[in-house]
Amino acid sequence: MTFLRKAFQYCLFTAAASVGSVSFSQYNGAVEPPEHLAPGYHAMTEEQSREWLGILAGPVFEGRGTGQLGYVRAAHWVAGKVAEFGLEPKGEAGTYFQFLPVTRQTIDATQSEIVGAADLKIPGTDFGLDRFINQAEIAGKLSFVKLVGNAPKVEDNLRDRIVICVTDEQNAGRATFMLARQRPAAVLRVVETAPSSAPQLRRPRSNPTGTTGTITKQAATKIAEASGLSADWLNVKADDSTSLNATEADLTLKLRIRDEPVAVPNVLAWIPGSDPELRHEYVVIGAHLDHLGNQGGIVYPGADDNGSGSTAILNIAKAMSQNPVKPKRSVLFTWFAAEEVGLVGSAYYCDNPLLPFEDMVCMLNIDMVGRNEEKPQEPASENEDSLHLVGSKKGDLALHDAIEKANKHVNLAFEFDEEGVFGRSDQANYYRKGISVAFLFGGFHPDYHQPGDKPEKINYKKLVSAARLFYLTAHFAADHGRFVMPKDEKQAEKTE
């Protein structure tokens, strides 16, 4: 690099640091960040975060549901932003994406049917499945169940049976769930309306164990009569009680299941380290991008869960790309897919890594950092500056120390009383692979997994503070090198 070029970069650096010092406004007691990291630190702002989160949790992405178009749009938008920042793609085939092997399964009603003795045939248009195993034929002995009244119980064994169920109004919504506990082969609830089958996502590690759905009363009547049961038994009367009629009749659901691939990508981007001898080693910063999506026409925006974490690491990515001084070791940014359906995106990456695990320094995860924790006996106003630091003492305690060092420049009030949620976010999959991890978590609130989790309720100062904390931590971690997991498991669990 020429002398003039170095001088020009230094001028940019000092100018940015000067501007940043004027806008410094973290929590009381925080001290200025190290001078060489100040430009990136101050580049993260509430205004920028409000704009990005308004898009991520806005109407275009419809809650970013796994397997839904809104998630695909969000993943491409994030990829576009990191490309704009100049980050390198680190997905498959030179892209920013690692696609999960997810398919959408649908039942072809025109080629499906229920068959039984005496040439009984029920066309696929007369029943619909909302949950089904990946099996062309589901067979079993037939049982009829009537559920009425408060807390109805069925004492008989329904395991591996095909169950046709009638209910009163109060049990209609919970009948299939209640009966599924006995592990029947299938449960079909009798309805007056025309049933239809819902698409089902098949994803890594998913293995549905039962089949549930609905069937028309006309079709259920044909099945009842063919098995020797009076059709009147299917009517629910005011004086009825819960009852069961087990038969020796055989019934088989013959299904035509169609599979089609669905775009469900993790998004991966890379900032190379500044040290040529160390840049093969890397820090991982992650957040899950997905939420609950559109369910029955109701959109769950997921502003806090986890639009806040996704926005926070976007801030870090941009800050690092603009800061004149880069980390010695590289940084891998990952926006995970399918966290809400079982940490699927991070589990898939950990089972199919695109970079060697032995070169990973640590994993920093951000999930829900945009709201103030709110409990019945703990108002939100008591948590303006607090975040839960989870899992940082399970691995190498030097990682916890690096976070505490970074926090001197932010001064968040850390709480350490939510270790119970450790297994509910993506860092848990890295920990199982022997990686030291840390998880920033704001805590639960009344809008958790509700349609009311919207951008206007976000504490943007807290969101930016979380981003600044892990921006500094990532730099410190990249200087430190790999954090080694303790050999003594008790030390890994030690707390102060």
VOZATI-179457 format. One record per residue (C-alpha): y, z, x; residue in three letters; residue number from 1. Coordinates in Angstrom, 1 decimal. Layout:
residues N
ZALUM        y        z        x   resn   resi
ZALUM        Y        Z        X    Ala    NUM
...
This chain:
residues 496
ZALUM        y        z        x   resn   resi
ZALUM      0.0      0.0      0.0    Met      1
ZALUM      3.4     -0.9      1.4    Thr      2
ZALUM      6.1      1.7      2.1    Phe      3
ZALUM      8.4      0.2     -0.5    Leu      4
ZALUM      5.7      0.3     -3.1    Arg      5
ZALUM      4.9      4.0     -2.3    Lys      6
ZALUM      8.6      4.8     -2.5    Ala      7
ZALUM      8.9      3.1     -5.8    Phe      8
ZALUM      6.0      5.0     -7.3    Gln      9
ZALUM      7.4      8.3     -5.9    Tyr     10
ZALUM     10.7      7.6     -7.7    Cys     11
ZALUM      8.9      7.0    -11.0    Leu     12
ZALUM      6.9     10.1    -10.5    Phe     13
ZALUM      9.9     12.4     -9.8    Thr     14
ZALUM     11.9     10.8    -12.6    Ala     15
ZALUM      9.1     11.5    -15.1    Ala     16
ZALUM      8.7     15.0    -13.9    Ala     17
ZALUM     12.4     15.6    -14.3    Ser     18
ZALUM     12.4     14.3    -17.8    Val     19
ZALUM      9.3     16.3    -18.6    Gly     20
ZALUM     10.8     19.6    -17.3    Ser     21
ZALUM     13.5     19.3    -19.9    Val     22
ZALUM     11.1     18.8    -22.8    Ser     23
ZALUM      8.7     21.6    -21.6    Phe     24
ZALUM      8.0     23.7    -24.7    Ser     25
ZALUM      4.6     25.4    -24.6    Gln     26
ZALUM      3.8     28.8    -25.8    Tyr     27
ZALUM      5.8     31.8    -24.5    Asn     28
ZALUM      4.7     32.8    -21.0    Gly     29
ZALUM      3.4     29.4    -19.9    Ala     30
ZALUM      4.5     28.1    -16.5    Val     31
ZALUM      5.3     24.6    -15.5    Glu     32
ZALUM      2.2     22.5    -14.6    Pro     33
ZALUM      1.7     21.4    -10.9    Pro     34
ZALUM      4.3     18.9     -9.9    Glu     35
ZALUM      1.8     16.1     -9.2    His     36
ZALUM      0.4     16.4    -12.8    Leu     37
ZALUM      3.6     17.0    -14.7    Ala     38
ZALUM      4.3     13.3    -15.7    Pro     39
ZALUM      1.0     13.0    -17.6    Gly     40
ZALUM      1.2     16.5    -18.9    Tyr     41
ZALUM      4.6     15.8    -20.5    His     42
ZALUM      3.6     12.4    -21.7    Ala     43
ZALUM      1.5     14.1    -24.5    Met     44
ZALUM      3.8     14.7    -27.5    Thr     45
ZALUM      3.6     15.8    -31.1    Glu     46
ZALUM      5.3     12.6    -32.2    Glu     47
ZALUM      2.7     10.4    -30.6    Gln     48
ZALUM     -0.1     12.6    -31.9    Ser     49
ZALUM      1.3     12.5    -35.5    Arg     50
ZALUM      1.4      8.7    -35.4    Glu     51
ZALUM     -2.2      8.3    -34.1    Trp     52
ZALUM     -3.8     10.9    -36.3    Leu     53
ZALUM     -2.0      9.4    -39.3    Gly     54
ZALUM     -3.9      6.2    -38.6    Ile     55
ZALUM     -7.2      7.8    -37.8    Leu     56
ZALUM     -7.2     10.0    -41.0    Ala     57
ZALUM     -5.4      7.4    -43.0    Gly     58
ZALUM     -6.5      5.1    -45.8    Pro     59
ZALUM     -7.7      2.2    -43.6    Val     60
ZALUM    -10.5      4.1    -42.0    Phe     61
ZALUM    -11.6      5.9    -45.2    Glu     62
ZALUM    -12.8      9.0    -43.6    Gly     63
ZALUM    -14.8      7.3    -40.8    Arg     64
ZALUM    -18.2      7.8    -42.4    Gly     65
ZALUM    -21.3      6.9    -40.4    Thr     66
ZALUM    -22.6      3.5    -41.4    Gly     67
ZALUM    -19.4      2.7    -43.3    Gln     68
ZALUM    -16.8      0.0    -42.5    Leu     69
ZALUM    -14.1      2.7    -42.0    Gly     70
ZALUM    -16.0      4.0    -39.0    Tyr     71
ZALUM    -16.4      0.6    -37.5    Val     72
ZALUM    -12.6      0.0    -37.9    Arg     73
ZALUM    -11.8      3.3    -36.3    Ala     74
ZALUM    -14.1      2.7    -33.3    Ala     75
ZALUM    -12.5     -0.7    -32.7    His     76
ZALUM     -9.0      0.8    -33.0    Trp     77
ZALUM     -9.8      3.5    -30.4    Val     78
ZALUM    -11.2      0.8    -28.1    Ala     79
ZALUM     -8.1     -1.2    -28.5    Gly     80
ZALUM     -5.9      1.9    -27.6    Lys     81
ZALUM     -7.8      2.7    -24.4    Val     82
ZALUM     -7.7     -1.0    -23.4    Ala     83
ZALUM     -4.0     -0.9    -24.0    Glu     84
ZALUM     -3.8      2.2    -21.6    Phe     85
ZALUM     -5.8      0.2    -19.0    Gly     86
ZALUM     -9.0      2.2    -19.1    Leu     87
ZALUM    -12.1      0.4    -18.0    Glu     88
ZALUM    -14.9     -0.3    -20.6    Pro     89
ZALUM    -18.0      1.8    -19.9    Lys     90
ZALUM    -20.3      0.8    -22.8    Gly     91
ZALUM    -23.0     -1.8    -22.9    Glu     92
ZALUM    -22.6     -5.4    -21.6    Ala     93
ZALUM    -19.0     -4.8    -20.4    Gly     94
ZALUM    -17.8     -3.5    -23.7    Thr     95
ZALUM    -16.4     -0.1    -24.8    Tyr     96
ZALUM    -19.4      0.4    -27.1    Phe     97
ZALUM    -22.8      1.9    -27.0    Gln     98
ZALUM    -24.5      1.0    -30.2    Phe     99
ZALUM    -26.9      3.5    -31.8    Leu    100
ZALUM    -30.1      2.0    -33.3    Pro    101
ZALUM    -29.1      2.7    -36.9    Val    102
ZALUM    -30.3      0.6    -39.8    Thr    103
ZALUM    -29.4      0.6    -43.5    Arg    104
ZALUM    -32.4      0.6    -45.7    Gln    105
ZALUM    -32.2     -0.6    -49.3    Thr    106
ZALUM    -34.8     -0.8    -52.1    Ile    107
ZALUM    -35.3     -4.3    -53.5    Asp    108
ZALUM    -35.7     -3.4    -57.2    Ala    109
ZALUM    -36.9     -6.9    -58.1    Thr    110
ZALUM    -39.9     -6.5    -55.8    Gln    111
ZALUM    -40.7     -2.9    -56.3    Ser    112
ZALUM    -42.8     -1.2    -59.1    Glu    113
ZALUM    -44.7      1.9    -60.1    Ile    114
ZALUM    -48.4      1.3    -60.9    Val    115
ZALUM    -51.1      3.5    -62.5    Gly    116
ZALUM    -54.4      3.3    -64.3    Ala    117
ZALUM    -55.0      1.1    -67.3    Ala    118
ZALUM    -52.7     -1.7    -65.9    Asp    119
ZALUM    -49.7      0.6    -66.1    Leu    120
ZALUM    -46.7     -1.2    -64.4    Lys    121
ZALUM    -43.1      0.0    -64.4    Ile    122
ZALUM    -40.6     -2.5    -62.9    Pro    123
ZALUM    -38.3     -1.4    -60.0    Gly    124
ZALUM    -35.3     -1.8    -62.3    Thr    125
ZALUM    -36.5      1.2    -64.3    Asp    126
ZALUM    -36.3      3.7    -61.5    Phe    127
ZALUM    -33.9      4.4    -58.5    Gly    128
ZALUM    -34.3      6.3    -55.3    Leu    129
ZALUM    -31.5      8.3    -53.6    Asp    130
ZALUM    -33.8      9.5    -50.8    Arg    131
ZALUM    -37.0      7.9    -49.6    Phe    132
ZALUM    -39.4      7.8    -46.7    Ile    133
ZALUM    -40.0      4.6    -44.7    Asn    134
ZALUM    -43.2      3.8    -46.4    Gln    135
ZALUM    -44.2      0.8    -48.6    Ala    136
ZALUM    -46.5      2.9    -50.9    Glu    137
ZALUM    -46.2      6.5    -52.0    Ile    138
ZALUM    -49.2      7.7    -54.0    Ala    139
ZALUM    -50.3     11.0    -55.5    Gly    140
ZALUM    -51.6     12.8    -58.5    Lys    141
ZALUM    -49.1     13.0    -61.4    Leu    142
ZALUM    -47.4     16.2    -62.6    Ser    143
ZALUM    -44.8     16.6    -65.3    Phe    144
ZALUM    -42.3     19.4    -64.9    Val    145
ZALUM    -39.7     20.8    -67.4    Lys    146
ZALUM    -36.9     22.9    -66.0    Leu    147
ZALUM    -34.7     24.8    -68.4    Val    148
ZALUM    -32.7     28.1    -68.4    Gly    149
ZALUM    -31.3     30.2    -65.5    Asn    150
ZALUM    -33.2     30.1    -62.2    Ala    151
ZALUM    -36.3     28.3    -63.4    Pro    152
ZALUM    -39.4     28.6    -61.2    Lys    153
ZALUM    -42.5     26.5    -61.0    Val    154
ZALUM    -45.4     28.5    -59.8    Glu    155
ZALUM    -48.0     25.7    -59.5    Asp    156
ZALUM    -48.5     23.8    -56.3    Asn    157
ZALUM    -46.8     20.4    -56.3    Leu    158
ZALUM    -47.5     19.5    -52.7    Arg    159
ZALUM    -48.3     15.7    -52.3    Asp    160
ZALUM    -47.9     15.1    -56.1    Arg    161
ZALUM    -45.8     12.5    -57.9    Ile    162
ZALUM    -43.5     14.6    -60.1    Val    163
ZALUM    -41.7     13.4    -63.2    Ile    164
ZALUM    -39.1     16.0    -64.2    Cys    165
ZALUM    -37.1     16.6    -67.4    Val    166
ZALUM    -34.3     19.2    -67.4    Thr    167
ZALUM    -31.6     20.8    -69.5    Asp    168
ZALUM    -28.0     20.1    -68.6    Glu    169
ZALUM    -27.5     23.1    -66.2    Gln    170
ZALUM    -30.5     22.1    -64.1    Asn    171
ZALUM    -29.9     18.4    -63.9    Ala    172
ZALUM    -28.0     18.4    -60.6    Gly    173
ZALUM    -30.4     20.7    -58.7    Arg    174
ZALUM    -33.8     19.9    -60.1    Ala    175
ZALUM    -34.9     17.5    -57.4    Thr    176
ZALUM    -33.7     19.8    -54.6    Phe    177
ZALUM    -35.5     22.8    -56.1    Met    178
ZALUM    -38.8     20.9    -56.5    Leu    179
ZALUM    -38.6     19.3    -53.1    Ala    180
ZALUM    -39.2     22.7    -51.5    Arg    181
ZALUM    -42.8     22.4    -52.6    Gln    182
ZALUM    -43.2     19.1    -50.6    Arg    183
ZALUM    -44.2     16.8    -53.4    Pro    184
ZALUM    -44.7     13.1    -52.5    Ala    185
ZALUM    -41.9     12.1    -54.9    Ala    186
ZALUM    -39.7     13.6    -57.6    Val    187
ZALUM    -38.3     11.4    -60.3    Leu    188
ZALUM    -35.9     13.0    -62.8    Arg    189
ZALUM    -35.7     11.5    -66.3    Val    190
ZALUM    -32.3     10.1    -67.2    Val    191
ZALUM    -30.8      8.2    -70.1    Glu    192
ZALUM    -28.7      5.9    -68.0    Thr    193
ZALUM    -29.8      2.9    -65.9    Ala    194
ZALUM    -30.9      4.1    -62.5    Pro    195
ZALUM    -30.3      2.4    -59.2    Ser    196
ZALUM    -31.4      3.0    -55.6    Ser    197
ZALUM    -28.8      4.2    -53.0    Ala    198
ZALUM    -28.8      2.7    -49.5    Pro    199
ZALUM    -30.2      5.0    -46.8    Gln    200
ZALUM    -29.3      5.2    -43.1    Leu    201
ZALUM    -32.2      5.4    -40.7    Arg    202
ZALUM    -31.0      6.7    -37.4    Arg    203
ZALUM    -32.5      8.2    -34.2    Pro    204
ZALUM    -34.4     11.5    -34.8    Arg    205
ZALUM    -34.2     11.1    -38.5    Ser    206
ZALUM    -37.5     11.4    -40.4    Asn    207
ZALUM    -37.1     12.0    -44.2    Pro    208
ZALUM    -40.0     14.0    -45.5    Thr    209
ZALUM    -39.7     13.3    -49.2    Gly    210
ZALUM    -38.7     10.8    -51.9    Thr    211
ZALUM    -36.4     11.6    -54.8    Thr    212
ZALUM    -34.7      9.7    -57.5    Gly    213
ZALUM    -34.4      9.0    -61.2    Thr    214
ZALUM    -36.4      7.1    -63.9    Ile    215
ZALUM    -35.5      5.9    -67.4    Thr    216
ZALUM    -36.8      7.9    -70.3    Lys    217
ZALUM    -38.4      4.7    -71.6    Gln    218
ZALUM    -40.4      4.3    -68.4    Ala    219
ZALUM    -41.3      8.0    -68.2    Ala    220
ZALUM    -42.6      7.8    -71.8    Thr    221
ZALUM    -45.0      4.9    -70.9    Lys    222
ZALUM    -46.3      6.9    -67.9    Ile    223
ZALUM    -46.7     10.0    -70.1    Ala    224
ZALUM    -48.7      8.2    -72.7    Glu    225
ZALUM    -50.8      6.4    -70.2    Ala    226
ZALUM    -51.8      9.8    -68.7    Ser    227
ZALUM    -52.6     11.3    -72.1    Gly    228
ZALUM    -49.4     13.4    -72.5    Leu    229
ZALUM    -47.4     13.3    -75.8    Ser    230
ZALUM    -44.1     11.5    -75.4    Ala    231
ZALUM    -42.5     14.4    -77.3    Asp    232
ZALUM    -43.1     16.6    -74.3    Trp    233
ZALUM    -40.3     14.8    -72.5    Leu    234
ZALUM    -37.7     16.0    -75.0    Asn    235
ZALUM    -35.9     19.2    -74.2    Val    236
ZALUM    -35.4     21.5    -77.2    Lys    237
ZALUM    -33.3     24.6    -77.6    Ala    238
ZALUM    -36.2     27.0    -77.6    Asp    239
ZALUM    -38.0     25.3    -74.6    Asp    240
ZALUM    -38.9     27.2    -71.5    Ser    241
ZALUM    -39.8     26.0    -68.0    Thr    242
ZALUM    -43.3     24.5    -68.0    Ser    243
ZALUM    -45.6     22.2    -66.1    Leu    244
ZALUM    -48.3     19.7    -67.0    Asn    245
ZALUM    -50.5     18.7    -64.1    Ala    246
ZALUM    -52.8     15.7    -64.6    Thr    247
ZALUM    -55.5     14.0    -62.7    Glu    248
ZALUM    -53.9     10.6    -63.2    Ala    249
ZALUM    -53.0      8.6    -60.0    Asp    250
ZALUM    -49.6      7.1    -59.7    Leu    251
ZALUM    -48.3      4.8    -56.9    Thr    252
ZALUM    -44.7      3.8    -56.0    Leu    253
ZALUM    -44.9      0.3    -54.4    Lys    254
ZALUM    -41.6     -0.3    -52.6    Leu    255
ZALUM    -40.0     -3.3    -51.0    Arg    256
ZALUM    -37.7     -1.8    -48.3    Ile    257
ZALUM    -35.2     -4.0    -46.6    Arg    258
ZALUM    -33.8     -3.1    -43.2    Asp    259
ZALUM    -30.5     -4.4    -41.8    Glu    260
ZALUM    -28.7     -3.2    -38.6    Pro    261
ZALUM    -25.5     -1.2    -39.0    Val    262
ZALUM    -22.7     -1.0    -36.4    Ala    263
ZALUM    -22.5      2.7    -35.3    Val    264
ZALUM    -21.1      2.8    -31.8    Pro    265
ZALUM    -20.1      5.5    -29.4    Asn    266
ZALUM    -16.9      4.5    -27.7    Val    267
ZALUM    -16.8      4.9    -23.9    Leu    268
ZALUM    -13.9      4.4    -21.4    Ala    269
ZALUM    -13.5      5.2    -17.8    Trp    270
ZALUM    -10.7      6.1    -15.3    Ile    271
ZALUM    -11.9      5.6    -11.7    Pro    272
ZALUM    -11.4      8.5     -9.3    Gly    273
ZALUM     -8.9      8.1     -6.5    Ser    274
ZALUM    -11.4      9.1     -3.8    Asp    275
ZALUM    -13.7      6.1     -2.9    Pro    276
ZALUM    -16.4      8.5     -1.6    Glu    277
ZALUM    -16.3     10.7     -4.7    Leu    278
ZALUM    -15.5      8.4     -7.6    Arg    279
ZALUM    -19.2      7.9     -8.5    His    280
ZALUM    -19.1     11.5     -9.7    Glu    281
ZALUM    -17.3     12.1    -13.0    Tyr    282
ZALUM    -16.1     14.5    -15.6    Val    283
ZALUM    -16.9     13.8    -19.3    Val    284
ZALUM    -14.3     14.5    -22.0    Ile    285
ZALUM    -15.6     14.0    -25.5    Gly    286
ZALUM    -14.8     14.3    -29.2    Ala    287
ZALUM    -16.7     13.0    -32.2    His    288
ZALUM    -14.9     10.2    -34.1    Leu    289
ZALUM    -16.8     10.2    -37.3    Asp    290
ZALUM    -16.4     12.3    -40.4    His    291
ZALUM    -17.8     12.3    -44.0    Leu    292
ZALUM    -16.3      9.0    -45.1    Gly    293
ZALUM    -16.2      7.8    -48.7    Asn    294
ZALUM    -18.7      9.6    -50.9    Gln    295
ZALUM    -18.9      8.4    -54.5    Gly    296
ZALUM    -15.3      7.1    -54.4    Gly    297
ZALUM    -13.9     10.3    -52.9    Ile    298
ZALUM    -12.5     10.0    -49.4    Val    299
ZALUM    -12.8     12.8    -46.9    Tyr    300
ZALUM    -10.0     12.1    -44.4    Pro    301
ZALUM    -11.2     14.4    -41.6    Gly    302
ZALUM     -7.8     15.0    -40.1    Ala    303
ZALUM     -8.8     18.2    -38.3    Asp    304
ZALUM    -12.6     17.4    -38.3    Asp    305
ZALUM    -12.4     15.6    -36.0    Asn    306
ZALUM     -9.3     13.4    -36.1    Gly    307
ZALUM     -7.6     16.1    -34.1    Ser    308
ZALUM    -10.1     16.1    -31.3    Gly    309
ZALUM    -10.2     12.3    -31.2    Ser    310
ZALUM     -6.4     12.2    -31.0    Thr    311
ZALUM     -6.4     14.9    -28.3    Ala    312
ZALUM     -8.5     12.9    -25.9    Ile    313
ZALUM     -6.6      9.8    -26.7    Leu    314
ZALUM     -3.6     11.8    -25.4    Asn    315
ZALUM     -5.5     12.8    -22.3    Ile    316
ZALUM     -6.6      9.2    -21.6    Ala    317
ZALUM     -3.1      7.8    -21.9    Lys    318
ZALUM     -1.7     10.7    -19.8    Ala    319
ZALUM     -4.1     10.2    -17.0    Met    320
ZALUM     -3.6      6.4    -17.0    Ser    321
ZALUM      0.2      6.9    -16.6    Gln    322
ZALUM      0.2      9.8    -14.2    Asn    323
ZALUM      0.8      8.5    -10.6    Pro    324
ZALUM     -1.8     10.9     -9.2    Val    325
ZALUM     -5.3     10.3    -10.5    Lys    326
ZALUM     -8.2     12.7    -10.3    Pro    327
ZALUM    -10.4     12.5     -7.2    Lys    328
ZALUM    -13.5     12.0     -9.2    Arg    329
ZALUM    -13.7      9.7    -12.2    Ser    330
ZALUM    -13.3     10.6    -15.9    Val    331
ZALUM    -15.5      9.3    -18.7    Leu    332
ZALUM    -14.0      9.5    -22.2    Phe    333
ZALUM    -16.4      9.4    -25.0    Thr    334
ZALUM    -15.8      9.2    -28.8    Trp    335
ZALUM    -19.1     10.1    -30.3    Phe    336
ZALUM    -20.6      8.5    -33.5    Ala    337
ZALUM    -22.6     10.3    -36.1    Ala    338
ZALUM    -21.9     13.9    -35.2    Glu    339
ZALUM    -21.7     14.9    -38.8    Glu    340
ZALUM    -25.2     13.8    -39.5    Val    341
ZALUM    -26.8     15.8    -36.7    Gly    342
ZALUM    -25.0     15.3    -33.4    Leu    343
ZALUM    -26.7     11.9    -33.3    Val    344
ZALUM    -24.3     10.0    -31.1    Gly    345
ZALUM    -24.2     12.5    -28.3    Ser    346
ZALUM    -28.0     13.0    -28.5    Ala    347
ZALUM    -28.5      9.3    -28.2    Tyr    348
ZALUM    -26.2      9.1    -25.2    Tyr    349
ZALUM    -28.0     12.0    -23.5    Cys    350
ZALUM    -31.3     10.3    -24.1    Asp    351
ZALUM    -30.0      6.9    -23.0    Asn    352
ZALUM    -27.2      7.6    -20.5    Pro    353
ZALUM    -25.2      4.7    -19.1    Leu    354
ZALUM    -24.3      6.7    -16.0    Leu    355
ZALUM    -26.5      9.0    -13.9    Pro    356
ZALUM    -26.6     12.6    -15.1    Phe    357
ZALUM    -26.9     13.9    -11.6    Glu    358
ZALUM    -23.3     12.6    -10.9    Asp    359
ZALUM    -21.8     14.4    -13.9    Met    360
ZALUM    -19.5     17.3    -13.0    Val    361
ZALUM    -19.2     18.9    -16.4    Cys    362
ZALUM    -18.6     18.1    -20.1    Met    363
ZALUM    -15.5     19.1    -22.0    Leu    364
ZALUM    -15.7     18.8    -25.8    Asn    365
ZALUM    -12.9     19.0    -28.3    Ile    366
ZALUM    -13.8     19.5    -32.0    Asp    367
ZALUM    -11.3     20.7    -34.6    Met    368
ZALUM     -8.1     21.8    -32.8    Val    369
ZALUM     -5.5     20.9    -35.4    Gly    370
ZALUM     -5.5     23.8    -37.8    Arg    371
ZALUM     -5.0     27.5    -37.8    Asn    372
ZALUM     -8.1     29.4    -38.5    Glu    373
ZALUM     -8.0     31.0    -41.9    Glu    374
ZALUM    -10.4     33.5    -43.4    Lys    375
ZALUM    -10.2     35.8    -46.5    Pro    376
ZALUM     -9.0     38.7    -44.3    Gln    377
ZALUM     -7.3     36.6    -41.6    Glu    378
ZALUM     -4.3     34.4    -42.7    Pro    379
ZALUM     -3.5     31.2    -40.9    Ala    380
ZALUM     -0.2     32.7    -39.8    Ser    381
ZALUM     -2.1     35.0    -37.4    Glu    382
ZALUM     -3.5     32.0    -35.5    Asn    383
ZALUM     -0.6     29.8    -34.7    Glu    384
ZALUM     -1.5     29.7    -31.0    Asp    385
ZALUM     -5.2     30.6    -30.9    Ser    386
ZALUM     -8.2     28.5    -30.1    Leu    387
ZALUM    -11.9     29.5    -29.7    His    388
ZALUM    -13.2     28.7    -26.2    Leu    389
ZALUM    -16.9     28.3    -26.8    Val    390
ZALUM    -19.8     27.9    -24.2    Gly    391
ZALUM    -17.6     28.1    -21.1    Ser    392
ZALUM    -19.6     31.1    -19.8    Lys    393
ZALUM    -23.0     29.7    -20.5    Lys    394
ZALUM    -23.0     27.6    -17.3    Gly    395
ZALUM    -21.2     27.8    -14.0    Asp    396
ZALUM    -18.6     30.5    -14.4    Leu    397
ZALUM    -16.3     28.5    -12.1    Ala    398
ZALUM    -15.7     26.1    -15.0    Leu    399
ZALUM    -14.5     29.0    -17.2    His    400
ZALUM    -12.2     30.0    -14.3    Asp    401
ZALUM    -10.8     26.4    -14.1    Ala    402
ZALUM    -10.0     26.5    -17.8    Ile    403
ZALUM     -8.3     29.9    -17.4    Glu    404
ZALUM     -6.3     28.5    -14.5    Lys    405
ZALUM     -5.2     25.5    -16.6    Ala    406
ZALUM     -4.3     27.8    -19.4    Asn    407
ZALUM     -1.6     29.4    -17.3    Lys    408
ZALUM      0.4     26.2    -18.0    His    409
ZALUM     -0.2     26.2    -21.8    Val    410
ZALUM     -0.8     29.9    -22.7    Asn    411
ZALUM     -3.1     29.4    -25.6    Leu    412
ZALUM     -4.6     32.7    -27.0    Ala    413
ZALUM     -8.3     32.2    -26.4    Phe    414
ZALUM    -10.8     33.8    -28.6    Glu    415
ZALUM    -14.5     34.2    -27.7    Phe    416
ZALUM    -16.1     35.2    -31.0    Asp    417
ZALUM    -17.5     31.9    -32.2    Glu    418
ZALUM    -20.4     31.3    -29.9    Glu    419
ZALUM    -22.5     30.9    -33.1    Gly    420
ZALUM    -21.1     27.4    -33.5    Val    421
ZALUM    -22.2     26.3    -30.0    Phe    422
ZALUM    -25.1     24.3    -31.3    Gly    423
ZALUM    -23.0     22.5    -34.0    Arg    424
ZALUM    -21.0     20.2    -31.7    Ser    425
ZALUM    -21.7     17.5    -29.1    Asp    426
ZALUM    -21.5     19.6    -25.9    Gln    427
ZALUM    -24.8     21.3    -26.9    Ala    428
ZALUM    -26.7     18.1    -26.1    Asn    429
ZALUM    -25.2     18.0    -22.6    Tyr    430
ZALUM    -26.0     21.7    -22.0    Tyr    431
ZALUM    -29.6     21.0    -22.8    Arg    432
ZALUM    -29.6     18.5    -20.0    Lys    433
ZALUM    -28.4     21.1    -17.5    Gly    434
ZALUM    -24.7     20.4    -17.6    Ile    435
ZALUM    -22.0     23.1    -17.6    Ser    436
ZALUM    -19.9     22.6    -20.7    Val    437
ZALUM    -16.9     24.0    -22.6    Ala    438
ZALUM    -16.0     23.5    -26.3    Phe    439
ZALUM    -12.5     23.9    -27.8    Leu    440
ZALUM    -12.6     24.9    -31.5    Phe    441
ZALUM     -9.8     25.9    -33.8    Gly    442
ZALUM    -11.9     27.7    -36.3    Gly    443
ZALUM    -12.7     27.2    -40.0    Phe    444
ZALUM    -10.3     26.9    -42.9    His    445
ZALUM    -10.4     26.2    -46.6    Pro    446
ZALUM    -10.2     22.4    -46.1    Asp    447
ZALUM    -13.2     22.2    -43.9    Tyr    448
ZALUM    -15.4     19.3    -45.1    His    449
ZALUM    -13.1     18.9    -48.1    Gln    450
ZALUM    -10.8     16.0    -49.3    Pro    451
ZALUM     -7.8     18.2    -48.5    Gly    452
ZALUM     -8.3     17.9    -44.7    Asp    453
ZALUM     -5.2     15.7    -44.3    Lys    454
ZALUM     -2.7     14.9    -41.5    Pro    455
ZALUM      0.2     16.7    -43.1    Glu    456
ZALUM     -1.6     20.0    -42.7    Lys    457
ZALUM     -2.1     19.7    -38.9    Ile    458
ZALUM     -0.5     22.0    -36.4    Asn    459
ZALUM      0.5     19.3    -33.9    Tyr    460
ZALUM      1.8     21.7    -31.3    Lys    461
ZALUM     -1.7     23.2    -31.1    Lys    462
ZALUM     -3.3     19.8    -30.9    Leu    463
ZALUM     -1.1     18.8    -28.0    Val    464
ZALUM     -1.7     22.1    -26.3    Ser    465
ZALUM     -5.5     21.5    -26.5    Ala    466
ZALUM     -4.9     18.1    -24.9    Ala    467
ZALUM     -2.8     19.5    -22.2    Arg    468
ZALUM     -5.3     22.2    -21.4    Leu    469
ZALUM     -8.2     19.8    -20.9    Phe    470
ZALUM     -6.0     17.3    -19.1    Tyr    471
ZALUM     -5.3     19.9    -16.4    Leu    472
ZALUM     -8.9     21.2    -16.6    Thr    473
ZALUM    -10.3     17.8    -16.0    Ala    474
ZALUM     -8.1     17.4    -12.9    His    475
ZALUM     -9.2     20.8    -11.6    Phe    476
ZALUM    -12.8     20.0    -12.3    Ala    477
ZALUM    -12.6     16.6    -10.6    Ala    478
ZALUM    -11.3     18.4     -7.5    Asp    479
ZALUM    -14.0     21.0     -7.7    His    480
ZALUM    -17.1     18.8     -8.0    Gly    481
ZALUM    -20.3     19.5     -9.9    Arg    482
ZALUM    -20.5     22.9    -11.6    Phe    483
ZALUM    -24.0     24.2    -11.0    Val    484
ZALUM    -25.9     25.8    -13.8    Met    485
ZALUM    -27.1     29.4    -13.0    Pro    486
ZALUM    -30.7     29.8    -12.2    Lys    487
ZALUM    -30.7     33.1    -13.9    Asp    488
ZALUM    -30.5     32.4    -17.7    Glu    489
ZALUM    -29.0     35.8    -18.3    Lys    490
ZALUM    -26.1     35.0    -16.1    Gln    491
ZALUM    -25.6     31.8    -18.1    Ala    492
ZALUM    -25.1     33.9    -21.2    Glu    493
ZALUM    -22.9     36.6    -19.6    Lys    494
ZALUM    -19.6     37.4    -21.2    Thr    495
ZALUM    -16.8     39.6    -20.1    Glu    496
